[in-house]
């Protein structure tokens, strides 16, 4: 479903913005490889994800 794809894409962007993942794509529209790069991650980190968007 489109909504699920969009939600996953936004989640990936947010994790990248917080330096929790890195990604590599060797060619345009090619396979996207994600790597977890966060040194430490907790439930609190997850709860705070995107908190700076709140108005």
C-alpha positions, 0 to 999 in steps of 0.5 A: 500500500502507498501509505506504508511505503511513504511511512517507511520512507519518512522513517528512513529519512528521520533515522538518517537525519539523526545519524542512526543509519547510513545508506548506499545506493550504487546506481540511480533507482538501484538497490538501497542498502541501509546500515545501522550506525547508532552507537547507542539506542534506547526506547527514549531515543525512539520516543523522541524521534521527530520531537523537534517537528512538534509546534 
